[in-house]
C-alpha cells in the first residue's frame, strides 16, 4: 500500500501559513549582528569538484542544486521540510517538522528569495544558485537562513554554503522556552554540521547513480499518535 505523500497529509497546515507574517522585521536586517545579540553564522563544505568552466550537465554542481531545491539535505532525525511540490520555489511555504527534547514541533517558513547568478569575488568567478527562507509567526526562532551551491569557474571547486542570522523567538510555553534557551544553539550548530555532511553524501550518491529519496517521502509520525504534537500544531494554526 502506497503511503500518502507528506505534502498531502499536511496540505491544510501548509496553506494556513500562506498569509502568515514574518516574526522579525526585514527593514532592520542591518541591526541583526552579534553585537546586538543575534547569532550570525557562516558554514561551508566542499563537494566533489568539476573541471574548470561552467557547471557540467551531470556534474556535482547540478546534483547539489537538485538536493537543495528538494530540501533533502537537512538531517531527517532533526528537521523535515514539507511543501507542495508543484508550487514555484519562489512561492514555497514549508512546514518544518522538528524533533526537540523528545517532542515533535511544527514551524512555518517561507522562501524569501532565490539567487541564480554569476559574480566576481575574491575567490574568482562564482556561479551561484540557491535560496533563503524566513521564519513565520509561531517559530521558536526568528531570522533568515541562506543556502547556496557555488562553483568557482577558474578552479572547478564546488561548495555548499550556509549563511544565517537568528535569535530566539517568542515562546509562550515556559518549559519550551527554557529548553530552547539551553539547547537551541546546540541544535542550530548540529543542523549546519549534519546538513553539510548529508549534502556531501547525497551528491556523491547522485554522481554514483544511487537512487534518491526526496524529503517528501521521509517517514513522519502522525500527530494523531502524538497528543503533545497535535496540541502544539493546533495552537500554531489558530494563531495565524
Legacy VTK file of the C-alpha trace (Angstrom):
# vtk DataFile Version 3.0
C-alpha trace
ASCII
DATASET POLYDATA
POINTS 240 float
0.000 0.000 0.000
1.412 3.368 -1.034
1.760 5.893 1.771
0.114 9.266 1.220
2.811 11.903 0.491
3.538 14.229 3.394
2.506 17.329 1.497
-0.964 15.841 1.013
-1.229 14.832 4.665
-0.289 18.329 5.814
-1.602 20.487 2.991
-4.089 22.291 5.236
-1.366 23.184 7.731
0.930 24.374 4.949
-1.793 26.574 3.480
-2.581 28.001 6.935
0.756 29.834 6.728
0.035 31.372 3.315
-0.902 34.749 4.820
1.238 34.477 7.951
3.621 37.322 8.766
7.343 37.108 9.424
8.274 37.162 13.103
11.083 39.648 12.515
11.444 42.974 10.703
13.163 42.794 7.306
13.692 46.546 7.401
16.064 46.131 10.342
18.317 43.405 8.943
21.342 45.721 9.270
20.795 45.627 13.048
20.894 41.829 13.292
24.517 41.484 14.356
26.409 39.589 17.035
26.908 42.874 18.874
23.128 43.225 19.100
22.597 39.721 20.453
21.962 37.806 17.225
23.636 34.614 16.087
25.367 35.155 12.744
26.743 32.005 11.159
28.645 31.042 8.037
29.375 27.436 7.126
30.979 25.938 4.037
31.595 22.387 2.794
33.480 21.163 -0.245
31.598 18.964 -2.698
33.124 16.774 -5.427
34.954 19.127 -7.833
34.388 19.511 -11.545
36.562 20.545 -14.425
37.090 24.336 -14.632
34.428 26.179 -16.590
30.640 26.371 -16.447
28.837 23.684 -14.403
28.761 20.302 -16.112
25.382 18.929 -17.190
25.593 15.869 -14.927
28.187 17.138 -12.504
28.456 17.958 -8.841
27.009 21.479 -9.046
23.762 20.440 -10.718
23.414 17.415 -8.428
23.800 19.640 -5.362
21.281 22.152 -6.724
18.727 19.336 -7.079
19.281 18.236 -3.465
18.963 21.835 -2.321
15.788 22.508 -4.326
14.132 19.405 -2.877
15.315 20.253 0.665
16.804 16.792 1.120
19.992 17.889 2.899
18.732 18.506 6.484
19.267 15.628 8.950
15.885 13.820 8.918
16.060 12.969 12.624
16.154 16.700 13.373
14.274 18.543 10.602
11.881 17.507 7.828
10.612 20.105 5.358
7.103 19.526 3.985
5.950 21.570 0.983
3.637 21.364 -2.021
5.990 20.177 -4.793
4.258 21.703 -7.828
4.299 25.269 -6.497
7.094 27.569 -7.744
10.116 27.701 -5.461
9.735 31.477 -5.158
6.257 30.982 -3.652
7.093 28.000 -1.461
5.766 27.778 2.061
7.311 24.987 4.119
6.048 23.302 7.225
9.138 22.300 9.174
8.798 19.303 11.434
11.404 19.478 14.188
12.297 16.952 16.881
13.388 18.524 20.155
13.550 17.138 23.720
11.518 14.118 22.682
8.666 16.222 21.269
7.593 16.943 17.720
7.131 20.589 16.762
5.849 22.274 13.615
7.010 25.650 12.317
6.248 27.715 9.246
8.829 29.310 6.952
8.608 30.946 3.545
11.074 31.359 0.708
12.280 34.940 0.794
14.342 34.943 -2.383
16.107 32.823 -4.994
19.607 33.552 -6.268
20.771 32.432 -9.715
23.766 34.412 -10.882
27.458 34.648 -11.714
29.526 37.084 -9.698
33.126 38.164 -9.324
34.584 37.558 -5.867
37.969 37.397 -4.190
37.936 33.657 -4.886
37.329 34.122 -8.603
34.235 33.894 -10.787
31.468 32.147 -8.860
28.411 30.511 -10.395
25.785 30.533 -7.632
22.337 29.040 -7.197
20.310 28.915 -4.016
17.599 30.459 -1.890
16.789 31.655 1.602
13.884 31.060 3.891
12.483 33.260 6.623
10.710 32.382 9.860
6.981 32.995 10.326
4.884 33.701 13.391
4.914 30.742 15.778
8.503 29.726 15.053
10.787 29.220 18.063
13.462 31.205 16.212
13.334 34.380 14.197
15.604 35.155 11.302
16.738 34.006 7.906
18.947 31.257 6.547
20.567 31.284 3.105
21.639 28.141 1.263
23.761 28.270 -1.882
25.645 25.964 -4.224
28.750 27.608 -5.671
31.147 26.654 -8.442
34.387 28.578 -8.816
34.758 28.716 -12.587
38.540 29.033 -12.709
39.293 26.054 -10.452
36.241 23.775 -10.725
35.793 23.798 -6.946
32.155 23.213 -5.851
30.915 24.393 -2.451
27.821 24.272 -0.285
27.393 27.393 1.819
25.027 28.299 4.638
24.660 31.828 5.980
22.206 32.652 8.743
21.178 35.284 11.250
18.849 34.259 14.037
17.638 34.876 17.540
15.283 33.049 19.889
11.708 33.994 19.064
8.658 34.329 21.279
7.958 31.041 23.102
4.878 31.178 25.321
5.374 27.790 26.958
7.934 28.339 29.768
9.230 24.763 29.625
9.872 25.005 25.884
11.438 28.449 26.377
13.921 27.145 28.964
14.678 24.080 26.867
15.293 26.113 23.747
17.470 28.599 25.641
19.584 25.718 26.910
19.751 23.585 23.776
18.653 25.770 20.859
22.123 26.962 19.932
23.480 23.423 20.071
20.704 22.297 17.724
21.456 25.133 15.314
25.103 24.140 15.047
24.230 20.474 14.794
21.800 21.251 11.960
24.517 23.029 9.980
27.150 20.375 10.663
24.897 17.455 9.775
23.420 19.246 6.759
26.912 19.762 5.340
27.764 16.074 5.738
24.441 14.939 4.320
24.794 17.204 1.284
28.236 15.725 0.600
26.860 12.198 0.877
23.814 12.833 -1.320
25.871 14.490 -4.055
28.364 11.627 -4.037
25.484 9.158 -4.310
23.922 11.125 -7.168
27.178 11.103 -9.108
27.459 7.357 -8.488
23.914 6.783 -9.779
22.365 5.809 -6.443
18.557 6.418 -6.499
17.462 9.227 -4.202
14.558 9.642 -1.790
13.030 13.116 -1.552
12.217 14.769 1.755
8.538 14.488 0.834
8.825 10.720 1.254
10.609 10.759 4.615
8.541 8.852 7.212
6.909 11.060 9.810
4.974 10.333 12.972
1.366 11.426 12.655
0.164 13.973 15.177
-2.748 11.626 15.776
-0.282 9.355 17.586
1.356 12.218 19.466
-1.138 14.286 21.510
1.537 16.784 22.564
2.489 17.459 18.946
-1.151 17.653 17.857
-1.921 20.234 20.540
1.132 22.309 19.640
0.295 22.252 15.918
-3.308 23.273 16.622
-2.140 26.214 18.745
0.136 27.455 15.966
-2.558 27.184 13.299
-5.110 29.031 15.455
-2.737 31.989 15.791
-2.434 32.546 12.038
LINES 1 241
240 0 1 2 3 4 5 6 7 8 9 10 11 12 13 14 15 16 17 18 19 20 21 22 23 24 25 26 27 28 29 30 31 32 33 34 35 36 37 38 39 40 41 42 43 44 45 46 47 48 49 50 51 52 53 54 55 56 57 58 59 60 61 62 63 64 65 66 67 68 69 70 71 72 73 74 75 76 77 78 79 80 81 82 83 84 85 86 87 88 89 90 91 92 93 94 95 96 97 98 99 100 101 102 103 104 105 106 107 108 109 110 111 112 113 114 115 116 117 118 119 120 121 122 123 124 125 126 127 128 129 130 131 132 133 134 135 136 137 138 139 140 141 142 143 144 145 146 147 148 149 150 151 152 153 154 155 156 157 158 159 160 161 162 163 164 165 166 167 168 169 170 171 172 173 174 175 176 177 178 179 180 181 182 183 184 185 186 187 188 189 190 191 192 193 194 195 196 197 198 199 200 201 202 203 204 205 206 207 208 209 210 211 212 213 214 215 216 217 218 219 220 221 222 223 224 225 226 227 228 229 230 231 232 233 234 235 236 237 238 239
